[in-house]
Amino acid sequence: MHRLILFPTVAGLLAVVAAGCGPADGDAFDTLPPIRTTTSTTTTTTLADSRRIFYVVKQGDNLSDIAKRYQVTRQSIVDLNRLPNNGEVIQIDQELEIPNDIRIDDTLPPLPDSSSTAPP
């Protein structure tokens, strides 16, 4: 018997609470003001250095012939590309950078003489 009284009471109470929690008539159709947002994007473009020259090794090529073609020394190609075994073995389809107004120097210049840098 208590179940018969309790169920309609709880159901009625839930209906009243649910109706009170909802928006007023028409509130659901109001439009919100626009939201101002800021988006920042950055792009970078890397251009190829037109001063750099690359050569792809073909069958029958050797380092001395490539150096002669580009009028550079064989050793400068070896140094720039850090070729092992002094460049004795190169591979077909290997990409080599050819020196072009670039000097590769693995040593630091000597320190200036201390007597010449002292103020008078």
PLY file of the C-alpha trace (Angstrom):
ply
format ascii 1.0
element vertex 120
property float x
property float y
property float z
element edge 119
property int vertex1
property int vertex2
end_header
0.00 0.00 0.00
2.79 2.36 0.75
4.10 1.74 -2.76
0.89 2.98 -4.30
1.11 6.29 -2.43
4.89 6.73 -2.67
5.20 6.24 -6.44
2.73 8.97 -7.53
4.20 11.36 -4.96
7.77 10.88 -6.13
6.75 11.10 -9.78
4.85 14.35 -9.15
7.75 15.82 -7.19
10.21 15.00 -9.99
7.92 16.64 -12.54
7.77 19.86 -10.50
11.54 19.95 -9.98
12.26 19.24 -13.65
9.88 21.98 -14.78
11.54 24.47 -12.45
15.04 23.70 -13.70
14.35 24.31 -17.37
14.61 27.64 -19.20
11.63 29.94 -19.48
9.53 29.76 -22.60
11.41 31.20 -25.58
14.81 31.38 -23.83
16.02 28.38 -25.76
15.57 30.23 -29.03
17.53 33.38 -28.15
20.78 33.68 -30.04
23.98 34.33 -28.22
26.13 37.33 -29.15
29.09 36.55 -31.40
32.30 35.60 -29.65
35.38 37.52 -30.67
38.35 35.20 -31.08
41.92 35.78 -32.08
43.92 33.20 -33.95
47.57 33.67 -34.72
49.36 31.65 -37.33
52.91 31.76 -38.52
54.36 30.44 -41.72
57.94 30.17 -42.75
59.26 29.72 -46.22
62.69 28.34 -46.80
64.17 29.16 -50.13
66.91 27.04 -51.58
70.26 28.76 -51.62
70.86 29.35 -55.32
74.62 29.51 -54.68
74.77 25.85 -53.68
75.47 23.26 -56.38
74.64 19.57 -56.06
75.58 16.71 -58.36
74.05 13.21 -58.39
76.65 10.55 -59.14
75.99 8.49 -62.27
77.41 5.17 -63.40
80.99 5.58 -64.58
81.62 8.81 -62.63
84.68 9.28 -60.48
85.52 12.10 -58.11
88.42 13.44 -60.16
86.27 13.83 -63.30
83.47 15.52 -61.33
86.01 17.94 -59.80
87.42 18.76 -63.27
83.92 19.38 -64.66
83.19 21.93 -61.94
86.74 23.33 -61.88
87.28 22.57 -58.20
89.73 20.33 -56.44
88.91 16.73 -55.70
89.89 17.30 -52.07
87.45 20.21 -51.72
84.57 17.87 -52.68
85.83 15.27 -50.20
86.09 17.86 -47.41
82.73 19.53 -48.06
80.86 16.22 -48.20
82.92 14.60 -45.43
83.50 11.56 -47.62
85.05 8.53 -45.92
88.28 6.97 -47.20
89.25 10.23 -48.89
86.44 9.78 -51.39
87.86 6.60 -52.91
84.38 5.05 -53.14
81.33 6.97 -54.29
77.94 5.43 -55.01
75.56 5.79 -57.97
72.73 8.22 -57.01
74.86 9.67 -54.21
74.30 13.41 -53.95
77.45 15.48 -53.68
77.60 19.16 -52.88
80.06 20.96 -55.12
82.10 23.77 -53.53
81.06 27.15 -54.88
82.73 30.19 -53.33
82.65 28.39 -50.01
85.71 27.57 -47.97
85.58 24.73 -45.46
88.10 25.23 -42.70
88.33 22.69 -39.89
90.89 24.69 -37.93
90.53 27.94 -36.07
92.69 30.86 -37.16
95.64 31.56 -34.86
95.10 33.92 -31.97
96.38 37.43 -32.57
99.74 38.23 -31.06
99.16 39.63 -27.55
101.73 42.40 -28.09
99.85 43.74 -31.15
96.46 43.88 -29.38
97.62 45.72 -26.25
96.54 49.38 -26.14
99.39 51.96 -26.36
0 1
1 2
2 3
3 4
4 5
5 6
6 7
7 8
8 9
9 10
10 11
11 12
12 13
13 14
14 15
15 16
16 17
17 18
18 19
19 20
20 21
21 22
22 23
23 24
24 25
25 26
26 27
27 28
28 29
29 30
30 31
31 32
32 33
33 34
34 35
35 36
36 37
37 38
38 39
39 40
40 41
41 42
42 43
43 44
44 45
45 46
46 47
47 48
48 49
49 50
50 51
51 52
52 53
53 54
54 55
55 56
56 57
57 58
58 59
59 60
60 61
61 62
62 63
63 64
64 65
65 66
66 67
67 68
68 69
69 70
70 71
71 72
72 73
73 74
74 75
75 76
76 77
77 78
78 79
79 80
80 81
81 82
82 83
83 84
84 85
85 86
86 87
87 88
88 89
89 90
90 91
91 92
92 93
93 94
94 95
95 96
96 97
97 98
98 99
99 100
100 101
101 102
102 103
103 104
104 105
105 106
106 107
107 108
108 109
109 110
110 111
111 112
112 113
113 114
114 115
115 116
116 117
117 118
118 119
